[in-house]
Amino acid sequence: MNRLFSLLSGLIFGLGLTLSSMTNPAKVIGFLDITGNWDPSLMFVMIGAILIFSPVFYMLRNNKPLFASRFVIPKINKIDSQLIYGSTLFGVGWGTIGFCPGPAISSLALLNPLSILFVISMVLGFYSSKIFFSETKSIFYE
């Protein structure tokens, strides 16, 4: 049931990203360009997501997940150079390219060459970080 619910959630998430134009890098860059030709339309997407998520989060905040035995909580809670570097790289990449991982993966269905190149680069980055940071342990409880 957990895998089925995860698949369904991912499909709904991807469909939402596609319908809201979050898979269009120009739209995202237009939203992030607050000093130029700013496009505030994605703000309504975020407000809609918050309005839907907030009541559900409130109802489930002290309970266990619906389809798992417990919540998986990160065990690392310190701010270190890897977190700063990774966050900066994520922000610079999102601001310059207009993609972050979720919309990039969703846009693969549209067969956009930029999306394909981005996802390949992202996967290479994931694996190369394991080489450069081999001492990094899992951030989640087992």
Contacts in CASP RR format, 6 or more apart in sequence:
PFRMAT RR
TARGET T0000
AUTHOR 0000-0000-0000
METHOD contacts of the structure
MODEL  1
MNRLFSLLSGLIFGLGLTLSSMTNPAKVIGFLDITGNWDPSLMFVMIGAI
LIFSPVFYMLRNNKPLFASRFVIPKINKIDSQLIYGSTLFGVGWGTIGFC
PGPAISSLALLNPLSILFVISMVLGFYSSKIFFSETKSIFYE
1 67 0 8 1.000
2 67 0 8 1.000
2 68 0 8 1.000
5 66 0 8 1.000
5 67 0 8 1.000
13 102 0 8 1.000
13 106 0 8 1.000
14 102 0 8 1.000
14 105 0 8 1.000
14 106 0 8 1.000
16 22 0 8 1.000
17 23 0 8 1.000
17 102 0 8 1.000
17 103 0 8 1.000
17 106 0 8 1.000
17 107 0 8 1.000
18 106 0 8 1.000
18 107 0 8 1.000
18 109 0 8 1.000
18 110 0 8 1.000
20 42 0 8 1.000
20 45 0 8 1.000
21 27 0 8 1.000
21 41 0 8 1.000
21 42 0 8 1.000
22 28 0 8 1.000
22 42 0 8 1.000
22 45 0 8 1.000
22 103 0 8 1.000
22 106 0 8 1.000
23 103 0 8 1.000
23 104 0 8 1.000
23 106 0 8 1.000
23 107 0 8 1.000
23 110 0 8 1.000
23 112 0 8 1.000
23 115 0 8 1.000
24 107 0 8 1.000
25 97 0 8 1.000
25 98 0 8 1.000
25 99 0 8 1.000
25 114 0 8 1.000
27 39 0 8 1.000
27 41 0 8 1.000
27 42 0 8 1.000
28 42 0 8 1.000
28 94 0 8 1.000
28 95 0 8 1.000
28 98 0 8 1.000
28 99 0 8 1.000
28 103 0 8 1.000
29 95 0 8 1.000
29 98 0 8 1.000
30 37 0 8 1.000
30 38 0 8 1.000
30 39 0 8 1.000
31 38 0 8 1.000
31 39 0 8 1.000
31 40 0 8 1.000
31 41 0 8 1.000
31 42 0 8 1.000
31 43 0 8 1.000
32 94 0 8 1.000
32 95 0 8 1.000
32 98 0 8 1.000
33 39 0 8 1.000
60 66 0 8 1.000
64 70 0 8 1.000
64 71 0 8 1.000
65 71 0 8 1.000
72 140 0 8 1.000
72 141 0 8 1.000
73 140 0 8 1.000
73 141 0 8 1.000
74 139 0 8 1.000
74 140 0 8 1.000
75 139 0 8 1.000
75 140 0 8 1.000
75 141 0 8 1.000
76 139 0 8 1.000
82 133 0 8 1.000
82 136 0 8 1.000
90 100 0 8 1.000
93 99 0 8 1.000
94 100 0 8 1.000
97 114 0 8 1.000
97 118 0 8 1.000
99 107 0 8 1.000
99 114 0 8 1.000
99 115 0 8 1.000
99 118 0 8 1.000
101 122 0 8 1.000
104 115 0 8 1.000
104 118 0 8 1.000
104 119 0 8 1.000
104 122 0 8 1.000
105 119 0 8 1.000
107 115 0 8 1.000
108 115 0 8 1.000
108 116 0 8 1.000
108 119 0 8 1.000
129 136 0 8 1.000
130 136 0 8 1.000
END
